[in-house]
């Protein structure tokens, strides 16, 4: 799906595109790994590993916030320690690199 010239994609367009990519990988028997910028109440993603990433960023209790020690300061993005925790959450063994 290409946006019209001069028209930026909407959040719904991005979600549709990401879901399509994940669906294509799953149809090919592959794993889909993706992550969003933060844990938000009610968010839903088609990726296989995203939940672990979100759990690492938000801590052990369900919350709608990034853990303070992983917060870059804007409440939306992780700092270097948060990025390392996300990278450490991925088990590369099932991936074909």
Residue frames relative to the residue before (quaternion, step in Angstrom):
aa qw qx qy qz dx dy dz
X 1.0000 0.0000 0.0000 0.0000 0.00 0.00 0.00
X 0.1184 -0.7913 0.5983 0.0429 3.58 -0.65 1.12
X 0.4374 -0.6808 0.5076 0.2959 3.59 -0.93 0.80
X 0.5932 -0.5481 0.4449 0.3870 3.52 -1.24 0.44
X 0.6007 -0.5601 0.4132 0.3934 3.61 -1.09 0.63
X 0.8165 0.2276 -0.1898 0.4954 3.56 -0.92 0.94
X 0.6749 0.4467 -0.2969 0.5068 3.60 1.25 -0.06
X 0.3432 -0.7440 0.5384 0.1969 3.56 -0.73 1.06
X 0.5339 -0.6150 0.4570 0.3575 3.60 -1.08 0.61
X 0.4183 -0.6888 0.5351 0.2534 3.55 -1.14 0.67
X 0.6780 -0.4415 0.3720 0.4551 3.56 -1.30 0.07
X 0.6327 0.5268 -0.3313 0.4609 3.59 1.01 -0.76
X 0.6234 0.5306 -0.3338 0.4673 3.60 1.04 -0.76
X 0.6591 0.5024 -0.3062 0.4685 3.59 0.94 -0.88
X 0.6514 0.5077 -0.3166 0.4666 3.59 0.93 -0.86
X 0.6435 0.5151 -0.3196 0.4673 3.58 0.97 -0.84
X 0.6668 0.5098 -0.2997 0.4535 3.57 0.92 -0.89
X 0.6724 0.4871 -0.2980 0.4710 3.59 0.92 -0.88
X 0.6407 0.5127 -0.3222 0.4720 3.57 1.00 -0.79
X 0.6327 0.5289 -0.3262 0.4621 3.59 1.00 -0.80
X 0.6494 0.5094 -0.3161 0.4679 3.59 0.95 -0.85
X 0.6656 0.4902 -0.3062 0.4721 3.59 0.90 -0.89
X 0.6439 0.5251 -0.3217 0.4541 3.60 0.96 -0.85
X 0.6457 0.5182 -0.3187 0.4614 3.60 0.99 -0.80
X 0.6467 0.5028 -0.3208 0.4755 3.58 0.97 -0.81
X 0.6576 0.5050 -0.3147 0.4621 3.58 0.89 -0.88
X 0.6440 0.5278 -0.3214 0.4510 3.60 0.96 -0.83
X 0.6921 0.4447 -0.2607 0.5052 3.57 1.17 -0.62
X 0.5456 -0.6395 0.3873 0.3787 3.59 1.28 0.10
X 0.5397 0.6255 -0.3878 0.4087 3.57 1.25 0.39
X 0.5013 -0.6248 0.5095 0.3143 3.54 -1.30 0.36
X 0.2201 -0.7545 0.6040 0.1325 3.55 -1.08 0.75
X 0.0487 -0.7930 0.6072 -0.0091 3.56 -0.63 1.15
X 0.1837 0.7678 -0.5947 0.1519 3.54 -0.83 1.00
X 0.0893 -0.7965 0.5960 0.0493 3.53 -1.19 0.38
X 0.3165 -0.7178 0.5870 0.2000 3.51 -1.18 0.65
X 0.6796 -0.5340 0.3222 0.3861 3.55 -1.24 0.22
X 0.8436 -0.0252 0.0272 0.5357 3.60 1.01 -0.43
X 0.5498 -0.5915 0.4587 0.3707 3.55 -1.24 0.27
X 0.0141 0.7893 -0.6126 0.0388 3.54 -0.78 1.03
X 0.5425 -0.6318 0.4487 0.3243 3.54 -0.95 0.90
X 0.8319 0.2028 -0.1660 0.4891 3.56 -0.82 1.04
X 0.4613 0.6716 -0.4799 0.3252 3.61 1.16 0.09
X 0.1096 -0.7822 0.6129 0.0237 3.54 -1.18 0.62
X 0.0130 -0.8165 0.5756 -0.0426 3.56 -0.88 0.96
X 0.4661 -0.7081 0.4625 0.2595 3.58 -1.07 0.69
X 0.5300 0.6756 -0.3886 0.3341 3.58 1.25 -0.04
X 0.5383 -0.6550 0.4409 0.2947 3.55 -1.17 0.65
X 0.7874 0.3321 -0.1669 0.4918 3.60 0.98 -0.73
X 0.4386 0.7390 -0.4500 0.2428 3.59 1.16 -0.23
X 0.6323 0.5583 -0.3530 0.4047 3.60 0.90 -0.81
X 0.6408 0.5111 -0.3319 0.4668 3.59 0.98 -0.77
X 0.6284 0.5272 -0.3406 0.4595 3.58 0.99 -0.78
X 0.6758 0.4905 -0.3031 0.4591 3.55 0.84 -0.96
X 0.6321 0.5273 -0.3350 0.4585 3.58 1.00 -0.80
X 0.6420 0.5139 -0.3295 0.4639 3.62 0.99 -0.76
X 0.6957 0.4883 -0.2857 0.4427 3.59 0.89 -0.91
X 0.7673 0.3989 -0.2148 0.4539 3.57 0.91 -0.83
X 0.5192 -0.6317 0.4307 0.3820 3.61 1.17 -0.34
X 0.7475 -0.4585 0.2609 0.4037 3.57 -1.29 0.06
X 0.7158 0.4117 -0.2641 0.4984 3.62 1.05 -0.57
X 0.5347 -0.6031 0.4672 0.3634 3.61 -1.03 0.69
X 0.1274 0.7786 -0.6004 0.1309 3.54 -0.91 0.93
X 0.4138 -0.6791 0.5338 0.2874 3.54 -1.26 0.12
X 0.6618 0.4963 -0.2945 0.4785 3.58 1.27 0.22
X 0.5072 -0.5865 0.5322 0.3399 3.51 -1.29 0.47
X 0.5773 -0.5735 0.4468 0.3718 3.57 -1.08 0.70
X 0.5872 -0.6125 0.3993 0.3473 3.57 -0.98 0.83
X 0.6991 0.4716 -0.2892 0.4530 3.61 0.94 -0.81
X 0.6902 0.4204 -0.2779 0.5193 3.62 1.28 -0.11
X 0.5291 0.6607 -0.3885 0.3642 3.60 1.28 -0.16
X 0.3869 -0.7346 0.5127 0.2187 3.58 -0.82 1.03
X 0.6663 -0.4854 0.3047 0.4770 3.57 1.26 -0.27
X 0.7130 0.4334 -0.2692 0.4810 3.59 1.17 -0.42
X 0.4946 -0.6828 0.4126 0.3449 3.58 1.28 -0.07
X 0.7024 0.4538 -0.2537 0.4862 3.58 1.29 -0.06
X 0.7947 0.2584 -0.1056 0.5390 3.56 1.04 -0.75
X 0.4662 -0.6802 0.4929 0.2776 3.54 -1.15 0.67
X 0.4481 -0.6429 0.5488 0.2911 3.51 -1.31 0.45
X 0.7668 -0.3463 0.2407 0.4838 3.61 -1.25 -0.20
X 0.6468 0.5102 -0.3280 0.4623 3.61 0.97 -0.80
X 0.6459 0.5111 -0.3169 0.4703 3.59 1.04 -0.73
X 0.6391 0.5163 -0.3236 0.4693 3.58 1.01 -0.79
X 0.6397 0.5103 -0.3273 0.4725 3.59 1.03 -0.75
X 0.6395 0.5229 -0.3287 0.4578 3.60 0.96 -0.80
X 0.6319 0.5152 -0.3290 0.4764 3.58 1.04 -0.76
X 0.6644 0.4966 -0.3078 0.4661 3.60 0.86 -0.93
X 0.6715 0.5016 -0.2967 0.4577 3.58 0.97 -0.83
X 0.6187 0.5658 -0.3404 0.4257 3.61 1.19 -0.48
X 0.6397 0.5239 -0.3286 0.4564 3.60 1.21 -0.39
X 0.2410 -0.7372 0.6167 0.1344 3.54 -0.86 1.03
X 0.2435 -0.8220 0.4944 0.1434 3.62 -0.27 1.18
X 0.4675 0.7264 -0.4320 0.2592 3.61 1.18 -0.30
X 0.7217 0.4180 -0.3062 0.4591 3.69 0.88 -0.61
X 0.5743 0.6104 -0.3747 0.3965 3.58 1.26 -0.15
X 0.3014 -0.7100 0.6029 0.2039 3.53 -1.11 0.70
X 0.0482 -0.8252 0.5627 -0.0124 3.56 -0.37 1.22
